[in-house]
């Protein structure tokens, strides 16, 4: 199996090393792992692509490349340049340091990388490690991802829904904020929504007198409703959320047609 890996935390991020190990276990002794990851951190860029300027790419070692762009740029580079004659069988994005559950999904470069792979017609999984008080005291905060990641990916490859439609299904996986030994299982979930918090900005003034804005998040560790990803994670479960890039609100199409057409 040939696997392409990427992330949004950057080529030197610890989570990418975790993903490399997961990919190697999934691919097996005869497999190939190719890395195309951002040269610098790209957290929060979503599905951004560098449409208006070129992306520099550099080979750092065997099957290892860094690109000055977003995770989606890296997938494009991997598919259409690095592996143009030998497309990957699977694209993995992560392992993100921090959850990409709930509305965080919409901002996530980790999700953006997997989404781009799906748009390119490739099976794709995004993986993220929820961080919290119980992970901060561990020797490695990625403990749950390290011990459960490969098995979860293999189960998805075997039992997941891998359609080949216009907007292919891809998967968003979040490992709970606890030690691997405390993981209670896996739950298939919908995307939650933290109605108790939103992103905002905090203004600061630089020594030179200029005004800057820091983006700030909010509380992350409260449930978001039954059957949702955040709830599963805070209760100690790995969440698996099937996703597509189609943003159409299908549930209101017929009603809207009746009123507008």
N, C-alpha and C positions, 0 to 999 in steps of 0.2 A: 504494500500500500504506500502511496506517495501522499504525504500530508504537508500542506502549507500552513504555517502558523504566523500569527501577527498579534498585535496588541495596541493599546493606546497609551500605556504608561512609558513606552520607550524601549529601545533595543537593550538597555542595560537593566531593566526592571526585574526584580526578583520573581515576580509572577510569570514572566516569560520563561525563565529557567524551569519553573514548575510545569509550565505548559509543554516545554521541550521534553521533560521526563514523561509526562502523560502521553504525548504523541509517540514517543519511542516505544512505550509499552503497548500502545494500541497498534502501531504499525508492525511490530514484531521484528525479528532479526533481519529479515530481508527487506525491510521497509526503508523509505527515504523521508527524512524530515528536512524541509526547506523553510528558512526563516526570512521573511521580509517585514521588517518592523520599523516604526518611526524612529528617526535619528534622535528626536527630542520628544518629551511628553506631549501628548495630544488629547489629554482627558477633556471631555465635554464638547468635543467637536462634532459629535453625532455622525451623520452620514456625509459630512462635508467632503468634497473633492476639489483638488487644486485646478479648477477649470481655466483660470485666467493667467496662470504662470506655470512654467515647467517644474518638474520635480527631480531633484538630483538624487541619484542612487549610487551607492558605493558597496562593493563587495568586501566584507570584513573577514571572511574566512570561507572554508568549504560550505556551500549551501547556506550561507549566512549573509544577508544584505540589510543595509539601513537606507531608508529613503527619507528625504526631507519633505514629508507630507503627512497626511492623515492616514488612519487605518484603512479607509476605503481606497486611498491612493496606493497604499502598500499592496492591497489585494489586486488592484489593476496592474500594478507593476509585476506582481508575481505571476499573474495569469497571462499577461500579454507581452512580457519581456523575459523575465527570469525563467519561466516554465512554458514559454510560448509553444514549444514543440512537444511538451509532455505534461499536459494539464494535471493538477492534483486530483486525487480521488476524494479528498476531504479538506476543508478549511476549518481551522480552530482559531478562535480569537480570545485572548486573555493571557493568563488568568488575572483578571483585574483586581487590584487592591482596593476593595470596597464594593458594595453591592450595586448591581444594576437591576434592581427590582423596583416595582412601582413606577412612578413617573421618571425616575432616574433613567429608565430605559430610553426615553426619548432624547436625552442629551448625550448618551453614551457613545464614545468612539469605539468601544469594544463591540457594541451592538452594530455600529455602522460598518465595521469590517465584515462581520458575519452577514449582514444584509447585502453588502455589495457582492459577496461570494454567491449568495442565493440568486441575485439578479444576473450573475454570470452563468447561472445554470449549474452551480456546484453545491453539494451537500455542505452545510455549515452549522457550526455550534459555537456560541459565545459562552464563556465561562468566567464567573466572578466569585470572589471570596468576600462574603459579608464580614465586616470588621466590627468588633464590639469589645466590651470589657472582658469577656471570657477569652477572646483571642489575644488580647494585649498581654496576658500573663503567660502565653505559650512560648516555647522556644522558637516556634515558627508560626506566624499567624495564618499561614496557608495550610495548616495541618489537615483540615477537612478536605481541601482540594487535593492535596498530595495523596492521601490514602484512599479517596473515593473517586477521583477524577477519571482514571483510566477505565474502571469498571462501569461507570456511568456512561461514558462515551461509547463503550462497546455495546451496552444494552440499548442505547439509542440507535446505533447503527443497525442492530439486529431487529429491534421492535418498533422503531420510530416510523412515522408517516413521512415518506420521502417522495413527494409528488414531483411531477415535472411540468407543472403548469406555468402560466405566464409569470405569476408571482409565487415562486417556490417557497415551501415551508422551510424555515430554519428554526433553531432552538436556542432559547435563552436559559442558561443554567446558573443558579446561584447556590453556593455552598453556605450553610448556616454559620453564624458567629459562635462557634464552639469547637472543642477538640474533636478530632476524628472519632474517638471512642464514644463520644456523646451524641453523634448523629443518629437520629431516630428512624431514618428511612428516606424515601423519596416520595414527593407529591407532584402530580401534574396539576398545574395551576393556571389561572388567568393572571393578567397584569393588574396589580393593585393600584390604588391611588391614595396618597397620603393627604387627606383633606384637612389635616391638622397642621400642615406646614407647606411652605413654598420656598423656592429660591428667591433671594432678594439681593440688594446691594448695600454695602457699607462704605460711605465716603471717607477718605483720608486725605490729608494734606502733606505733600512732600516737603523736605527742607527748603526746596527752591520756591515754595508757595503754590505749586501746581496742584490741582485737584484730581484725585484718582478714585476709582470705584472698585472695591473688591466684591466679587460675587460670593454670597454666603448661602449655605444650605440650612436645613433645619433638622428637627428630630427625625431619627431614622428607625427607631426600635419599637414602635407601637404597631399593632396589627392593623391591617387595611381591609378586613372583611373575610368571611369564610371562603375558602377555596382560592385565595390569592397568594401571589408569590411572597410578599412581605410577611404575611401571617405564617406561612409555612416556614420561612427562614427563622423568624424569631421564636418559633416553637421547636426548632431543632431539626427541621427537615430540609433536604435538598429540594429546591424547586426546579421544575422543568416546564417551561412555558413555550408552546409552539407559536410561531409568529410568521407573519407575511408583511411585505412592504406595501401592500395595497391599503391605502388610508381611507378608502371609501366607507362611508357610514351606511352599509348595506341595509340595516334595519329600518331606515327611514326613506329609502328610495321610492317605494310604491306610494307612500303617503305624500311625498313631495311632488311626485308626478301628477297625482290627482289634483293638487292645488295650483300647480304652476303650468302644466302643459295644456 
